[in-house]
Amino acid sequence: MDATASSDGSTSPSGADEPMILLQGVGKTYDDGTVAVHELDLDVRRGEMVCLVGPSGCGKSTTLKMINRLIEPTTGRIILDGTDVTESDPVELRRGIGYVIQQIGLFPHQKIITNVMTVPLLYGESKSTARTRAMELLETVGLDPAKYADRYPHQLSGGQRQRVGVARALAANPPVLLMDEPFGAVDPVVRHKLQDEFLRLQRDLGKTVVLVTHDIDEAVRMGDRVAVFAVGGRLAQFATPMELLARPADDFVADFVGSTRGLRRLTVTPLREEHLEPMDGVNGGQLGAAIDLDSSLEEALAALLRDDKAMIGVKRGSQFVGVLTPNGVHQALRESLR
């Protein structure tokens, strides 16, 4: 797919210049005077995943809920696919938006297949069509329908229930997916697997996603861009993960990202051919395990440390294209700061 460059150096598909979601001066002030969100300007491009991150009480979940009008904004405009959401029927609006929350909200006395069929049936789909769609989605999120379709939520692990929640949100094929701490209720190992699974799904489906998290590691790993919120509902910085980690906008962002942001850059810095040294004099068979050229620096460094070697082979497909040394990792990190 062709891509066009944006002002922050990232790319988006051609024809996707108009944002799918646009927030203009959006604010939320409660009756007691508490400001939850302050004059927020934010855009989310079509097919992009934007992560909202920040400390508790900074307004990120409130922002998410204003997009689908679970909470009404006090000021500003929210445009979804060219339409002001305040001019839309809220029920119809929500039917066109997938919504995934940490607690999932599955119906406990219904089988998994019935839980996933709920939204298509609301749209008037026949039972047979809704069931076929639900079975396909269970397989898409990594749950074998033959094994899990007729189980009940209490018979699944937390990570499996979370997958069902994603499948149900996707059942109506919504263009927009809102996710509020979707992986927060599971242990770190399962969480990492769920993140991987969702990134794979996003590559395949290309949904427009807004994901709320309190975890900066999750935000920079998952997001095409990351919006850092400060207490008081202020947007402190909105940038690509690379830019956020290399150039925090202020002291608050620098503190929130943490002193280990140099290491976090490993997760968002791609390995490129110019970081490699030639294969001259090196037998590919002597290198042991090799990594793919599209690996991150984190994956590359982990492979170097795991094999305890001075270099590791890098392949494009089945072809060796060079070797990576610690000097190459250092060079790539220095380039990421420019």
PyMOL commands that set and color helices and strands:
alter all, ss='L'
color gray80, all
select helices_A, chain A and resi 60-67+85-87+90-95+112-122+127-140+145-148+153-155+158-170+188-205+216-222+241-246+251-257+261-268+273-275+284-286+297-307+326-336
alter helices_A, ss='H'
color red, helices_A
select strands_A, chain A and resi 3-5+11-13+19-29+35-45+49-53+75-80+83-84+97-101+176-180+208-213+225-230+234-239+290-292+312-316+319-324
alter strands_A, ss='S'
color yellow, strands_A
deselect
rebuild
show_as cartoon
